[in-house]
């Protein structure tokens, strides 16, 4: 819903083994979450905000993808009415296991 509302085309697929998808695309175990998406050669793991995905696709950094590990309160889809969102980081990861902060939310 969050991505579609912001103009992204989404083809959602339920797969038998989501962890195989995560392994195939190099998502480090510590960064894994509930959703894994592929976008123009990048992996998007978890509740990553649409504007950060747009920035990733616009800037094309040399990373494998972005991740918001776990189910961070206040991240897209995890908002609670009347409650201030918790601060969290959007992390970039590469194929060698390197992780950096892509954005602070």
N, C-alpha and C positions, 0 to 999 in steps of 0.2 A: 504494500500500500504506500509506504513512505517514498519508495523510489518511483513508482508510477505517478504519484501526485507531483513529482518534481521532473517529469518528462522522460524518465528512463523507460525503455522497453524491457519488459521482464518476461522471461519464459521459465516459469517455476516448474521444477521436476522433482518428484519424490523418487529417491533411489534406495535400493536395498541396503547398501553399505556406504554411508556418508563418510566414514573414516577412510575408506579406500580412496575416495575422491580427494580428501584432505591430504593423504599421503602422496598421491600421484602429483598433486600440485604444490607440494612442498610447504604446507602449513605446519609450522612448528607446533609440537604438542602443547606447549605452554600458552600458545595464542589461540587455540581452538575454541570455537563457540558453537552455537546451534545451527547457523546457516553458513553455507559456502557458495559463493557466486563467482562466475568467470566473466570478466569484462575486458574485451579487446586485449587479451594476452596477460591480464593481471588477475590475481585472486583477491576476492573481497570476503573476509571472514568475520562473521558476527554482525552486530548492529552498527555498521559504519554509516555516518551521516552522508546523505546524497551530495552535499556540497564538497565534501572531502573526496568522494569518488570522482566528481566532476574535475576537481583540481588534479587528481592523479592522472586522469585521462588527458587533461590539457597539458600538464607539465611533463608527462612521460618519464619520471625518474627511473633510474636503474635499480628497481626493486622487483621482487616477485609479486608483492601485493600489500594490502592494508588489512589490519585486524583490530577489532575491539573485542578482546577476550571476555568470555563469560557473558553475563546478562547485566550490564551496567545500568543502574537506575538513571533515568534521564536520557539515555541513548534512544535513537529512533525506535519506536515500538515499545519502549520500556518506561515511558513517562507515567507519572502518577499525578492525577489532578489535585491541585492544592499543595503539592509538595515540590520544593525547589529541586531541580535536577542535581545529582551528584557530579562532581568534576571527574573527568576521565581523559585518558590519552587515546588517540588513534595512532596505532603503531604501524610502521613500515617494516617489512621483513624481506630478506634476500634469500637466495638459494643456498647460501653457505651457513645460515643460521644467525646471521647478523640482524639485530633489531634496533631501530631508532624511533624516536618520537616524530611522527609526521604532523600532528596537530594536538593542541591541548584544548579541551572543551570544558 
